[in-house]
């Protein structure tokens, strides 16, 4: 979670990167995308999962969190990609699923 937050903060300097506090309902990070003059362009909610096995339940929870946060996009960063996905990123329904290596690129 901290890696995601740090990567976003150092990459998207104009954006507001907010950690969702532990114990608080919601995903891990909320990114408010802003133009260089500070105009809000949208919101992205990020969830990080460090696990050995994929769970479809993560998608449902993240979609609920996305709706609660009124985010435009949802991204799940996971060490356990869904079965059959060999690329480092994929879109499953309305959720982008990416490997942590994508954030390091």
LINSUL-V94540 format. One record per residue. N is the residue number from 1. SS is DSSP state (~ for helix, > for strand, _ for the rest). PSI is psi in degrees with one decimal (none if undefined). OMEGA is omega in radians with two decimals (999 if undefined). Layout:
n=N ss=SS psi=PSI omega=OMEGA
n=N ss=SS psi=PSI omega=OMEGA
This chain:
n=1 ss=_ psi=-44.8 omega=3.13
n=2 ss=~ psi=-34.4 omega=3.09
n=3 ss=~ psi=-42.3 omega=3.12
n=4 ss=~ psi=-49.2 omega=-3.13
n=5 ss=~ psi=-45.6 omega=-3.13
n=6 ss=~ psi=-44.1 omega=-3.14
n=7 ss=~ psi=-43.4 omega=3.13
n=8 ss=~ psi=-44.4 omega=-3.09
n=9 ss=~ psi=-35.2 omega=-3.13
n=10 ss=~ psi=-19.1 omega=-3.13
n=11 ss=~ psi=-40.1 omega=-3.06
n=12 ss=_ psi=81.6 omega=-2.99
n=13 ss=_ psi=-26.5 omega=-3.13
n=14 ss=_ psi=-16.8 omega=-3.03
n=15 ss=_ psi=155.7 omega=3.04
n=16 ss=> psi=119.8 omega=-3.13
n=17 ss=> psi=114.8 omega=-3.07
n=18 ss=> psi=126.3 omega=3.05
n=19 ss=> psi=135.9 omega=3.00
n=20 ss=_ psi=118.5 omega=-3.03
n=21 ss=_ psi=146.6 omega=3.07
n=22 ss=_ psi=139.2 omega=3.14
n=23 ss=_ psi=-14.5 omega=3.10
n=24 ss=_ psi=140.0 omega=-3.13
n=25 ss=_ psi=138.4 omega=3.09
n=26 ss=_ psi=179.3 omega=3.13
n=27 ss=_ psi=-165.9 omega=-3.05
n=28 ss=_ psi=-38.7 omega=-3.05
n=29 ss=> psi=139.8 omega=3.02
n=30 ss=> psi=121.5 omega=3.14
n=31 ss=> psi=119.2 omega=3.02
n=32 ss=> psi=112.4 omega=-3.09
n=33 ss=> psi=126.7 omega=-3.12
n=34 ss=> psi=148.9 omega=3.04
n=35 ss=_ psi=168.4 omega=3.12
n=36 ss=_ psi=-23.1 omega=3.11
n=37 ss=_ psi=6.3 omega=3.04
n=38 ss=_ psi=4.2 omega=3.13
n=39 ss=_ psi=131.4 omega=-3.12
n=40 ss=> psi=128.5 omega=3.14
n=41 ss=> psi=-18.0 omega=3.14
n=42 ss=> psi=-179.4 omega=-3.13
n=43 ss=> psi=142.7 omega=3.09
n=44 ss=> psi=131.3 omega=3.09
n=45 ss=> psi=136.3 omega=-3.07
n=46 ss=> psi=135.6 omega=3.05
n=47 ss=> psi=135.3 omega=3.12
n=48 ss=> psi=133.7 omega=3.11
n=49 ss=> psi=121.6 omega=3.03
n=50 ss=_ psi=101.9 omega=-3.04
n=51 ss=_ psi=163.3 omega=3.10
n=52 ss=_ psi=-28.1 omega=-3.07
n=53 ss=_ psi=143.4 omega=3.12
n=54 ss=_ psi=147.3 omega=3.03
n=55 ss=_ psi=125.8 omega=3.10
n=56 ss=_ psi=-22.4 omega=-3.14
n=57 ss=~ psi=-27.4 omega=3.13
n=58 ss=~ psi=-39.9 omega=-3.12
n=59 ss=~ psi=-45.5 omega=-3.14
n=60 ss=~ psi=-45.9 omega=-3.14
n=61 ss=~ psi=-43.4 omega=-3.11
n=62 ss=~ psi=-38.1 omega=3.09
n=63 ss=~ psi=-38.3 omega=3.06
n=64 ss=~ psi=-44.7 omega=3.12
n=65 ss=~ psi=-38.6 omega=3.11
n=66 ss=~ psi=-44.7 omega=-3.14
n=67 ss=~ psi=-44.3 omega=3.13
n=68 ss=~ psi=-38.5 omega=-3.11
n=69 ss=~ psi=-6.5 omega=-3.07
n=70 ss=_ psi=42.5 omega=3.14
n=71 ss=_ psi=148.1 omega=-3.13
n=72 ss=_ psi=-33.1 omega=-3.12
n=73 ss=> psi=153.9 omega=3.07
n=74 ss=> psi=133.8 omega=-3.14
n=75 ss=> psi=129.2 omega=3.08
n=76 ss=> psi=117.7 omega=3.10
n=77 ss=> psi=118.7 omega=-3.03
n=78 ss=> psi=144.3 omega=3.05
n=79 ss=_ psi=-13.7 omega=-3.13
n=80 ss=_ psi=93.6 omega=-3.14
n=81 ss=_ psi=154.3 omega=3.12
n=82 ss=_ psi=151.9 omega=3.11
n=83 ss=_ psi=133.7 omega=3.10
n=84 ss=_ psi=-11.5 omega=3.11
n=85 ss=_ psi=115.8 omega=-3.14
n=86 ss=_ psi=-17.4 omega=3.09
n=87 ss=_ psi=158.6 omega=-3.14
n=88 ss=_ psi=-4.0 omega=3.06
n=89 ss=> psi=151.5 omega=3.14
n=90 ss=> psi=160.8 omega=3.04
n=91 ss=> psi=122.4 omega=3.12
n=92 ss=> psi=109.4 omega=-3.02
n=93 ss=_ psi=-123.0 omega=-3.14
n=94 ss=_ psi=10.0 omega=-3.07
n=95 ss=> psi=131.4 omega=3.00
n=96 ss=> psi=130.7 omega=3.12
n=97 ss=> psi=122.3 omega=-3.08
n=98 ss=> psi=153.4 omega=3.04
n=99 ss=_ psi=149.7 omega=3.09
n=100 ss=~ psi=-23.1 omega=3.13
n=101 ss=~ psi=-25.6 omega=3.13
n=102 ss=~ psi=-36.9 omega=-3.14
n=103 ss=~ psi=-22.8 omega=-3.12
n=104 ss=~ psi=-10.4 omega=-3.08
n=105 ss=_ psi=none omega=999
